[in-house]
Amino acid sequence: MRPSKLKTYIDILKVLSLKGPLKLTHIMNKANLNGGVVTEYLDSLIQKGLVEERTIRDGNTVFTVTQRGINLLKIFRECTQVLAAP
C-alpha cells in the first residue's frame, strides 16, 4: 500500500533536514521511495518553497530543505504530539 501524500512529503523533508543536502539517489534510499515518486514530490516541494535544488562544484545536483520547510516540520511535529497526547 502506498503511503499518503502528506506522509511522503514529511518523510522527504525529514530526510533532508537530518541528512541533507542530498543527491536524488540518496533521498530515494533514505526515504525508501522509488525515483519517479521522489522526483514528483521534490518538484512539488520546490514549487512550494520547502526544498531548494542546488548544483555543487562537481556539477552534481543536491537538494536541501529551506527554512520554510524546517518551520513546516516543526509545526507538523507539534501537531502530532498534541494529537497523540491522551
N, C-alpha and C positions, 0 to 999 in steps of 0.2 A: 504494500500500500504506500502510495506517495504521501509524504508529509504535507501539511498545509503550507500555503504560500507564506504566511506570516512566520511560521517556524523556520522555513528555508531562508527567508530574509534575515531573521535574527541569527541563525546559525552562521551564515556568511559574515555578518557584522561581528559576531563574537570571535570567529577565527581571525579576522583581520585585526581586531582590537588586541587580541592576545599574542598573535604571532607575526603580524604584518610589518612592513609591506611584503606581499607575496605574489609570486607568479601564478598564473591561472591553474597550472597543474598542481601546485601546492595547495591552493584553495580547494580544488576538487578532492584531493586526498584527505585533507584535514576535515572537510565538511562532509565527506563521504557522499559526494554527488557526481553525476556524470558531466562531461564538458558542455553539452548543449544546455543543460539546466543552469549550470554556473554562469555561462555566458549570458543567457537570457536574464537571469536575476541581477548579475553585475551591471548590465546595461540599464536596467530599471533603477538600481541603487545609485548609479552615476547620474542619471537624469534627475533624481530626487535630491542630489547634493549630499548623499550619505557616504559615498565612496568616490575616491579620485583614482584616475588612471595616470600613471607616470612612466616615462621612458628613462631608464637608468643609463649609466655610462657605457655599458657594453651593448646598448641597443635593445635590451630586453624590456618588456612591459611588466610593470608590477602594479598592484592595487593596494590602496591604503584607505583606512576608514577616516572620514573627516571629523571635525569637532561636532558637527551636526549629528553624524552617525553615533558618536560616543554619547552625546546627550540623549539620543533616542534609546540607546541600550540602557542607560541609567534609568530612564522613565519606565522602560519595559520591566527591568528588574524590580523596581519599586512596586509596580502593579502586580507582578506575580507574587511578591512577598505578601502584599496586602490580601490578595485573593486566597493565598494558601494558608493564611493565619486562621486559627479556629474561631 
